[in-house]
Every structure is written in C-alpha cells, then in structure tokens.
Amino acid sequence: MKKKKVKKISNGEIIDLSKLSKRSLKTLHYEEEKYVAKELLKTTPFSKERMELMRQGYNLVNDIMPWYLPKIKFSYGADKNSTGIVCNLLMDNRENKLIYEAGVGTGYSCEKFINLPNVSVCGCDIILHDRVKALMKEHDNFFAEEDTLYHSLKRLNDQSIDLFYADNVFEHLFPDEIPYILRTLSQKMKKNGLIVLIIPNRLVGPGDVSKYFLKRGAPAEGFHFLEMSYREVLKKFKQEGMTPKYFTWKNREDEIKYIKDDWGILNQIKIRIESCLCLLTSKNIDMRVRAFRKLAMSYYILIKK
C-alpha cells in the first residue's frame, strides 16, 4: 500500500501526497533528493551519520515515487539484460562459486541467481526489502545484510568472491569513499574473478531524478554522486587490478551481447568511439543517447588480474 503522507527532510513539513499533481510530486522528489544529497556530501565518509541520512532519504523518495510512477517495479534498474549476463557466464558452472551483489534492492536479481547450480549468493543494501528477508528464509544459499557496500565487503574473507555484480549501484557511491571501496573489492575478489557492472554514463546523464529538470549532459543533483563516462569507469577499476574481459553491445532486439576481449583492444576502441561521439553529437544529444545505448556504454564485464 502506498504511503499517503510523508515528512519532508528539508523542513519537517508534513505533505499529503494524494493531493499533489504528478508534476508537483516530481518537484517534491527532486527538491528533497537534491537537499539530502547536498547534506550527505557534508558528512564524514563511512560515518553512521551518513548512513542514517541515506536511509532517511531513500525511504522518503521510495514513498513519493509510486504516486507519480504507478507502474514502477522497484527492481532499481535490474532487468533481464543485466541478470542475463551473470546467468550466461555461470551457465556451465560445475564448481561452487560465490556471487556477491551490491545493492540487492527488492531481490529481483538474487531470486534468479540463487537458482543457478552450485552457487551461493550474498549481498547488501542500506535498506533490506521484505522480499529479500523472505528469500533468506526460503533459501539456504542466500544471505544479505543491511549495511553499506564497504562495511559488508570488509567482513568477507580475502579472495572469496567469484563474481561481483552491481546494477545501478556505483553511481550512488560517494567520490570520497570510492577509492577505499574499490581497493577492498579488489582484495575480496578471487584471481580471475568476474565483475559485472551497469553504471549510467554521465555523458548522457543525469540518470537520477535530475533528468526531469536538467538538460542532458548536466551533472546529476540527486543521489547519483558518481556518474562516470566509460573511460572514467575503466580507469578507476584498472587502478585496482580489474580490467575488461569482454566487449559488450546491444543487438537489434535490444539484448546485451558480449565477446571476449582478453587484450582490452576492443574496449580501447570503445573509449575512443565514446570521445568521438561526444564531439560529433555536441549539438544533437539525442543521437548520442541512441549511439551510447546501442554500444552499451553503461555495461562492463571485467576480470580481476
């Protein structure tokens, strides 16, 4: 059931969501998310204060969104394309493997992974959905905890993760925390372990609620603190020993396809294409969006060296 009244974090005002138009609901969402985002950036990295404010912010926007997006399914971006990559990579798996999901959300992805042969699934989120709690009771091979990605990873044994999966999660991380998170992730990955990422490309952003109010290419003002270009993502992960394993693109049916790129040559070409497209489409952002979508400029399959 949708929550009818909410309390604004910015000033404590009680708002009756049922009395607002869709435009007013979007504006409320945008203004509150923008306010909380600015406050979050003032907090200390990895602090309890930051985590508590994050929880308040996400709880608020999750209460608002169903009122103007009634058909929304809170899979938080996960779909058959992103989960399909993981399932295909582990299709012929004959050894016990550990899948770690950052940001389990409503359990959309986990529910598919836990039914794969010879796998255990674990993960985290700052707010555990009721469906996730139910899945933990139903399946012995699944565990999720309510915590930040950094603190959750720290509790794992070194070199224990076979496949790390994060769909629309890394853009929500903080710039002052990301170096420590990537270093920790690298420590927890097994050698030759795979990293599957979907991160909105900032060159066609913003991807958060800002998109309703800002022009394409503008910096996100909401909870997308770390939207990055294809080049920027690969550079950050390469610094911690995680490099491209596959080249990705979308076919005519809009399905993600991938082929091996062990030397990273195809991904280097992709980086150059990204730069060229930005120059060629400087006055036609819609063309850039279509090209980036076809080239899967937000999908990454990396390997831990």
KERO-147894 format. One record per residue (C-alpha): x, y, z; residue in three letters. Coordinates in steps of 0.05 Angstrom, whole numbers, plus 5000, padded with zeros to 4 digits. Layout:
N
XYZALA ...
end
This chain:
305
500050005000MET 502550694982LYS 504251155039LYS 499651755037LYS 503352265080LYS 510752395086VAL 515152855126LYS 519953295087LYS 527153225110ILE 528853935089SER 524054285137ASN 519753765173GLY 513353955136GLU 508053405131ILE 505753305059ILE 499452945035ASP 501852604971LEU 494852434949SER 493253174939LYS 499253324893LEU 499353314817SER 504552884782LYS 508653504766ARG 508453714840SER 510453014862LEU 516453014815LYS 518353704841THR 517853474913LEU 522052864897HIS 527353284862TYR 527753824915GLU 528153344974GLU 533252884940GLU 537453484920LYS 537253754991TYR 539153085022VAL 544652984970ALA 547953644990LYS 547453475063GLU 550352775052LEU 556553075019LEU 557853465082LYS 558152835125THR 564352435144THR 566051845098PRO 563351175123PHE 560151505184SER 553751285219LYS 551151985207GLU 551951895131ARG 548751215131MET 542751445173GLU 541552045128LEU 541951585067MET 536651135096ARG 532151725111GLN 533051995041GLY 531851345004TYR 525851175048ASN 522751855031LEU 523751814955VAL 521251094954ASN 514851344987ASP 514051904936ILE 515651544871MET 509751064867PRO 504951654867TRP 507451924800TYR 510251274772LEU 504550794790PRO 507150224745LYS 514350254771ILE 517349604792LYS 522649724845PHE 527949294814SER 532249924816TYR 534549844744GLY 535849104744ALA 532748734685ASP 533548104643LYS 539448414606ASN 543648534667SER 541747904704THR 542347514639GLY 549747674634ILE 551047354702VAL 546746744687CYS 550146634620ASN 557146704649LEU 555446164701LEU 551245724657MET 556345154654ASP 558745254725ASN 560844594757ARG 564544874818GLU 561845214880ASN 562045964869LYS 560346574909LEU 556347134877ILE 556347794913TYR 551048314895GLU 551949034915ALA 545049354927GLY 540348754929VAL 534249214925GLY 527848814922THR 531448164909GLY 529848164834TYR 536947934815SER 538347494875CYS 532047094862GLU 534846894794LYS 541946774819PHE 540146314877ILE 537145814829ASN 543545744789LEU 547345084801PRO 553045064852ASN 552545794875VAL 551946174940SER 549446884937VAL 550747444987CYS 550048194985GLY 547948825020CYS 543549435017ASP 542550015065ILE 535149825070ILE 533249085065LEU 526648985029HIS 521548495058ASP 522248054996ARG 529747985009VAL 528447785081LYS 523447265056ALA 528446985005LEU 533546885060MET 528646465099LYS 526846055037GLU 533945925011HIS 540045675050ASP 544745924996ASN 542846665003PHE 544747185054PHE 544047945053ALA 545548455106GLU 543249165118GLU 549649575112ASP 553949975064THR 557849625010LEU 564549805042TYR 562849525111HIS 559648905082SER 565648745038LEU 570448855096LYS 567248265133ARG 568647775076LEU 574847355071ASN 580147585022ASP 579747264953GLN 572946964967SER 568447274912ILE 567946914845ASP 563147414813LEU 561448114836PHE 555048434809TYR 552749154816ALA 546949414774ASP 545750164781ASN 549450204847VAL 556350514837PHE 553451184815GLU 550351224885HIS 557151164919LEU 560951774944PHE 567252054910PRO 570852094977ASP 569451354991GLU 570351024923ILE 577950914926PRO 577250524991TYR 571350124964ILE 575049924901LEU 581249734939ARG 577149304986THR 573348984928LEU 579948804895SER 582348464959GLN 575948054964LYS 575847824891MET 578947164872LYS 584247174818LYS 580647154751ASN 574147314786GLY 569047704744LEU 565948384758ILE 559348554723VAL 557349284727LEU 551849724700ILE 553450454713ILE 549651034679PRO 554151414633ASN 554852144655ARG 555752374583LEU 548352234570VAL 546152374641GLY 543652574690PRO 540451904707GLY 537252064774ASP 531052504786VAL 535053094759SER 533452854689LYS 526453144695TYR 529153844709PHE 536153894677LEU 538753854606LYS 542253224580ARG 549653234599GLY 548653654662ALA 551653394727PRO 546652994769ALA 543953364830GLU 540652784867GLY 543252124893PHE 547651974832HIS 554052234863PHE 558651854817LEU 556151814745GLU 562151674701MET 564051604628SER 566250934600TYR 573451174602ARG 572951404674GLU 570050744699VAL 575350324667LEU 580950774692LYS 578450734765LYS 577849974764PHE 584349874727LYS 588050234783GLN 585949654829GLU 587549094781GLY 580748994748MET 580849044672THR 575948894615PRO 574748164599LYS 569148244548TYR 566648754497PHE 559148904502THR 553849174454TRP 546349134441LYS 543348754382ASN 537048934343ARG 532648624396GLU 535949074448ASP 539348474481GLU 546248534511ILE 551448124473LYS 558748044490TYR 565147734463ILE 571947614495LYS 576848194495ASP 582747894534ASP 587548424509TRP 582749004521GLY 583549244449ILE 576149274433LEU 574749664497ASN 580250164479GLN 576750264413ILE 570250364451LYS 573450904493ILE 575751264430ARG 568851194399ILE 565951504462GLU 570352114455SER 568952184380CYS 561452114390LEU 561552674441CYS 564853134390LEU 560352934333LEU 553952984374THR 555453624413SER 549253944382LYS 544953314378ASN 544752974446ILE 539052514425ASP 543552204372MET 548852104426ARG 543851764472VAL 541851274416ARG 549051114398ALA 551151024471PHE 545250554482ARG 546950124422LYS 554250094443LEU 552349914515ALA 556450484543MET 553950334613SER 555549574614TYR 562149284638TYR 564848574646ILE 571648594680LEU 576548094707ILE 580848124770LYS 588048004749LYS 
end
